[in-house]
Amino acid sequence: MLRVYGHLSSGNCYKVFLTLKQLNIPFEWIDTDAVKHETRAPEFLAMNANGKIPLLEISPGQYLPESNAIMHYLAEGTKLCPTDRFHHAQVLQWLFFEQYSHEPYIATSRFVLKFLGNPPERFSDIERWKNPGRILG
Ligand SMILES: N[C@@H](CCC(=O)N[C@@H](CS)C(=O)NCC(=O)O)C(=O)O
């Protein structure tokens, strides 16, 4: 059975969770909390040297990190992934947009504000992320 290391408070993990649910794929969910630095434990780094969730374990020892790569792996050949070349590319367009233009500004701000409690040492990060986040519209 597929195994996912992740945490539902993370948008990147929730995307994988929703994809699995939409496709009725059975999976085992291993709660892994980045705020508690569980992603930096040696056992986790041995599975994903990048130290980030979500992480999909496809078969024992076969790991796939990166939420959008995981979603693509799960969705290929299903109703969630168009076979038509242009529409398939449009799916990729939004996945790349999300990672390049949304995640580094909006999602990271949410993480610092909601889960780290907006500590003073991160004020400059939030300020720096505001403008690129606004330009999204
Ligand atoms: N591009 C990656 C980003 C993953 C990511 O940033 N995960 C965060 C939680 S949302 C994480 O694991 N952070 C822990 C850390 O960096 O130690 C993806 O889409 O999966």
The ligand as an SDF file (V2000), in Angstrom:
LIG
                    3D

 20 19  0  0  0  0  0  0  0  0999 V2000
    8.2100   22.0390   -3.2350 N   0  0  0  0  0  0  0  0  0  0  0  0
    7.8990   21.1640   -2.1490 C   0  0  0  0  0  0  0  0  0  0  0  0
    7.8100   21.9870   -0.8810 C   0  0  0  0  0  0  0  0  0  0  0  0
    7.6370   21.1020    0.3330 C   0  0  0  0  0  0  0  0  0  0  0  0
    7.7300   21.9120    1.6000 C   0  0  0  0  0  0  0  0  0  0  0  0
    8.1660   23.0920    1.6290 O   0  0  0  0  0  0  0  0  0  0  0  0
    7.3130   21.2810    2.6840 N   0  0  0  0  0  0  0  0  0  0  0  0
    7.3480   21.9270    3.9650 C   0  0  0  0  0  0  0  0  0  0  0  0
    5.9840   21.7720    4.6210 C   0  0  0  0  0  0  0  0  0  0  0  0
    4.7520   22.5440    3.6180 S   0  0  0  0  0  0  0  0  0  0  0  0
    8.3740   21.2180    4.8240 C   0  0  0  0  0  0  0  0  0  0  0  0
    8.4400   20.0010    4.8340 O   0  0  0  0  0  0  0  0  0  0  0  0
    9.1920   21.9690    5.5530 N   0  0  0  0  0  0  0  0  0  0  0  0
   10.0700   21.3570    6.4870 C   0  0  0  0  0  0  0  0  0  0  0  0
   11.4680   21.8120    6.4080 C   0  0  0  0  0  0  0  0  0  0  0  0
   11.8280   22.5420    5.4550 O   0  0  0  0  0  0  0  0  0  0  0  0
   12.2150   21.4240    7.3210 O   0  0  0  0  0  0  0  0  0  0  0  0
    6.5960   20.4170   -2.4050 C   0  0  0  0  0  0  0  0  0  0  0  0
    5.7640   20.9440   -3.1530 O   0  0  0  0  0  0  0  0  0  0  0  0
    6.4180   19.2980   -1.9060 O   0  0  0  0  0  0  0  0  0  0  0  0
  1  2  1  0
  2  3  1  0
  2 18  1  0
  3  4  1  0
  4  5  1  0
  5  6  2  0
  5  7  1  0
  7  8  1  0
  8  9  1  0
  8 11  1  0
  9 10  1  0
 11 12  2  0
 11 13  1  0
 13 14  1  0
 14 15  1  0
 15 16  2  0
 15 17  1  0
 18 19  2  0
 18 20  1  0
M  END
$$$$
